Amino acid sequence: MEFSGEPIITIQDLKMSFGEKSVLNGVNLNVYKGQIIGYIGPNGAGKSTTVKIMLGLVEGYSGEVRILGRDIADGNIEYKKRIGYVPEIAEIYDNLTAREYLTFIGELYGLAYESADEKARKLMKSFGLEEVYDTRITSYSKGMKQKVLIISSLLHNPDILFLDEPLSGLDANSVMVVKEILAQLAAQGKTIFYSSHIMDVVEKISNRIILLNGGQVVADGSFDELKHKCKEGSLEEIFNQLTGFNEHRDIAEEFVSIVHEVK
């Protein structure tokens, strides 16, 4: 894959251990403006650790991480104003109303209350949630809460968006809307770092797929490039080939046979 311009994220020889356990073993990566990166790998491969390091939530790593031209180890957290984040499991203040929560998040990012309120209301309306803007989030469905999280990550118009399973709990129509939002944001030059276990979604929305296994990048390219390299059909099959996981049928057969056991 050919890329142009200066990288918006640069990772060099990134290593991280938790006690005796080595999680990242020398990750090297350049990410460019306008890319939707599908960041995938088995559980424990180091995906979340990489993202949390870039967000400044995890310290104690070795190597270099540069975001928007600055080494994030220099202590300057200004870059955080230009990034958004939807975590896989979010601690949302659900005793607040959406208005209270979103204006609070907006003000944390430096928006004036009135601006945050107006923008949040419009975004809630776009998602069909204007009527519950002043309702406590605790009464929301999982999908509604997920939409509030997506709005909170974009309220301040970030340059880089980190998404960890962002479609969790959304219905089929909402999934289509969010996928189109991401495509349009990328077309406008936003960089999107997308982590998911749902391979067909990653395959459809990403213009670059990075596969992490054993704390290292084992594949990097467009879906077509990975498909050509691996001679496999779907991203799930490519994933299984490159991570060495091919026991899924055996495990499924054993599981189903136990289900059918007659007592």
C-alpha positions in Angstrom: 0.0 0.0 0.0 1.3 3.5 -0.9 0.7 6.4 1.4 1.4 10.1 1.0 2.1 13.0 3.4 3.3 12.9 6.9 2.0 10.2 9.2 -0.6 11.4 11.7 0.4 8.5 14.1 3.9 6.9 14.2 4.7 3.9 16.4 8.3 2.6 16.6 9.4 -0.5 18.3 6.6 -0.4 20.8 7.0 -2.9 23.7 4.9 -3.4 26.8 4.9 -5.9 29.6 2.6 -6.4 32.6 4.8 -8.1 35.1 6.2 -11.2 33.5 3.7 -11.1 30.7 5.0 -9.5 27.4 2.0 -8.0 25.6 3.6 -5.9 22.8 6.8 -7.2 21.2 8.0 -4.4 18.9 5.0 -2.9 17.0 6.0 -0.6 14.1 3.3 1.4 12.4 2.7 4.6 10.4 -0.9 5.8 10.1 -2.0 8.5 7.7 -4.8 11.1 7.4 -8.1 9.8 6.0 -7.4 6.2 6.7 -9.9 3.8 8.3 -7.7 1.3 10.1 -9.2 -2.0 10.9 -7.1 -3.1 13.9 -7.8 -6.8 14.6 -6.3 -9.7 16.4 -7.1 -12.5 18.9 -7.9 -11.7 22.5 -4.7 -10.9 24.3 -2.9 -9.9 21.1 -2.3 -6.3 22.4 -4.9 -4.3 20.5 -6.5 -2.6 23.5 -3.0 -2.0 25.1 -1.8 -0.3 21.9 -4.9 2.0 21.8 -4.7 2.8 25.5 -1.0 3.8 25.1 -1.9 6.1 22.3 -4.7 7.6 24.4 -2.2 8.2 27.3 -4.1 5.8 29.6 -1.2 3.3 29.9 2.4 4.2 30.8 5.6 2.1 31.2 6.1 1.2 27.6 9.3 1.3 25.6 9.7 2.6 22.1 8.2 5.8 20.6 4.6 6.9 20.0 4.1 10.2 18.0 0.7 11.6 17.5 0.1 14.7 15.3 3.8 15.2 15.2 4.5 15.1 18.9 6.0 12.4 21.1 3.2 11.7 23.6 5.8 10.9 26.3 6.8 14.6 26.5 4.0 15.2 29.1 2.0 17.6 26.9 -1.6 16.4 26.7 -2.9 19.0 24.2 -3.1 16.3 21.5 -6.0 14.7 23.5 -8.2 17.6 22.5 -7.9 16.3 18.9 -8.9 12.7 19.5 -12.1 10.9 20.3 -12.7 7.5 21.9 -15.5 5.0 22.1 -14.3 2.2 24.5 -15.6 -1.3 24.3 -17.0 -1.2 27.8 -17.8 2.4 28.8 -18.6 3.7 32.3 -21.3 6.2 31.3 -22.8 8.4 34.0 -26.3 7.1 33.4 -27.9 8.8 36.3 -27.4 12.0 34.2 -29.6 13.0 31.3 -28.1 13.0 27.8 -28.0 16.8 27.9 -26.1 16.8 31.2 -23.7 14.1 30.1 -22.9 15.5 26.6 -22.5 19.1 27.7 -20.2 17.9 30.5 -18.1 16.0 27.9 -18.2 19.0 25.6 -16.9 21.3 28.3 -14.1 18.9 29.2 -12.9 19.3 25.6 -13.1 23.1 25.8 -16.5 23.8 24.2 -18.7 26.5 25.7 -21.8 25.1 27.4 -24.2 26.7 24.8 -22.2 25.3 21.8 -22.0 21.9 23.3 -25.7 21.9 24.1 -26.8 23.0 20.6 -24.5 20.6 18.9 -25.4 17.7 21.1 -29.2 18.3 20.6 -28.7 18.4 16.8 -26.6 15.1 16.9 -29.2 13.4 19.1 -31.9 14.5 16.6 -29.9 13.0 13.7 -30.0 9.7 15.6 -33.7 10.0 16.3 -33.1 10.6 20.0 -34.2 14.2 20.5 -37.2 13.3 22.5 -35.1 11.6 25.2 -32.4 14.4 25.3 -33.6 15.4 28.8 -34.3 11.8 30.0 -31.9 10.0 32.3 -29.6 7.7 30.4 -30.3 4.8 32.8 -33.6 4.3 31.0 -32.0 4.0 27.6 -31.5 0.7 25.7 -28.0 -0.5 25.0 -28.2 0.8 21.4 -29.3 4.3 22.6 -26.5 4.4 25.1 -24.0 3.4 22.3 -25.3 6.3 20.2 -24.7 8.7 23.1 -21.2 7.4 23.3 -20.6 7.9 19.6 -21.9 11.5 19.9 -19.7 12.2 22.9 -16.6 11.0 20.9 -17.4 13.4 18.0 -18.8 16.4 19.7 -15.5 18.3 19.6 -14.8 17.4 16.0 -11.6 15.4 16.6 -8.9 14.6 13.9 -8.4 11.0 15.1 -11.2 8.7 16.3 -10.5 5.5 18.2 -13.4 3.0 18.2 -13.5 -0.2 20.1 -16.5 -2.3 19.0 -18.5 0.9 18.2 -21.5 -1.0 16.7 -22.3 -3.0 19.8 -26.0 -3.0 20.5 -27.0 -1.1 17.4 -29.8 -2.3 15.1 -29.2 -2.9 11.4 -30.3 0.5 10.2 -28.2 2.3 12.8 -25.2 0.2 11.8 -25.7 1.4 8.2 -25.8 5.0 9.4 -22.7 4.8 11.5 -20.7 3.0 8.8 -21.7 5.8 6.4 -20.7 8.5 9.0 -17.3 6.9 9.3 -16.8 6.8 5.5 -17.7 10.5 5.2 -15.5 11.5 8.1 -12.5 9.6 6.5 -13.3 11.3 3.2 -13.0 14.6 5.0 -9.5 13.7 6.3 -10.3 12.2 9.7 -8.3 9.2 10.8 -10.2 6.3 12.2 -8.7 3.5 14.3 -11.4 0.8 14.3 -11.1 -2.3 16.5 -13.7 -5.1 16.3 -14.1 -8.9 16.4 -16.8 -8.7 13.7 -14.7 -9.5 10.7 -17.3 -8.8 8.0 -17.8 -5.2 9.3 -14.0 -4.6 9.5 -13.7 -6.0 5.9 -16.4 -3.6 4.6 -15.5 -0.4 6.3 -11.6 -0.4 6.5 -9.4 0.8 3.7 -6.4 -0.7 5.6 -6.4 -3.7 7.9 -3.7 -4.4 10.5 -3.6 -7.8 12.1 -1.8 -8.1 15.5 -0.8 -11.5 16.8 1.5 -12.2 19.7 2.1 -8.5 20.2 3.4 -8.0 16.7 2.0 -6.8 13.3 1.7 -10.0 11.2 -0.3 -8.5 8.3 -0.8 -4.9 7.0 -2.7 -3.9 3.8 -6.0 -3.5 2.1 -8.5 -6.4 2.2 -7.7 -7.2 -1.4 -3.9 -7.2 -0.7 -4.3 -9.6 2.2 -6.7 -11.8 0.2 -4.2 -12.0 -2.6 -1.3 -12.7 -0.2 -3.2 -15.4 1.7 -5.2 -16.9 -1.1 -8.2 -16.9 1.2 -11.8 -15.7 0.7 -13.1 -13.8 3.7 -11.3 -11.7 6.3 -12.3 -14.3 8.9 -10.5 -17.0 6.9 -7.4 -14.8 6.5 -7.5 -14.1 10.2 -7.6 -17.8 11.0 -4.8 -18.6 8.6 -2.5 -15.9 9.9 -3.2 -16.5 13.6 -3.0 -20.3 13.2 -6.5 -20.8 14.6 -8.2 -23.6 12.7 -9.9 -25.6 15.5 -13.3 -23.8 15.3 -15.0 -26.6 13.5 -13.7 -29.3 15.9 -14.7 -27.1 18.9 -18.2 -26.5 17.5 -18.7 -30.2 16.7 -17.7 -31.2 20.3 -20.0 -28.5 21.7 -23.0 -29.5 19.6 -22.5 -33.2 20.3 -22.6 -32.4 24.1 -25.8 -30.4 23.5 -27.3 -33.5 21.8 -26.3 -35.9 24.6 -29.3 -37.8 26.0 -29.3 -38.2 29.8 
